[in-house]
């Protein structure tokens, strides 16, 4: 005979509701596979928050990109001179925005 799980004596974990169902409150004595599955799901839900899972590939990539961004930002902040920023300032300071390309010589006409 199959033994079902019931916490209060009237509601069976697997959903059966016949009057002659044998039930108990001890999960170790249960032999109904449906009741055992529902007990397993209830037990698995509680420690899931504490369970250490392997990070997904997307999480690993995100962590690596964040670490690289921090590593890139740190040397730029420590360095006293930034060539790129200095060149940008120099170009914005020029009065004429129309510049000849490299290697072109001659007088530039107004565009």
ABEGO torsion letter per residue (X at the ends): XBBBBBAAGABBAAGBABAABBBBABAAABABAAAAAAAAAAAAAAAAAABBBBBBAAAAAAAAAAAAAAAAAAAAAABABBAAAAAAAAAAABABABBBBBGBBEBBBBX
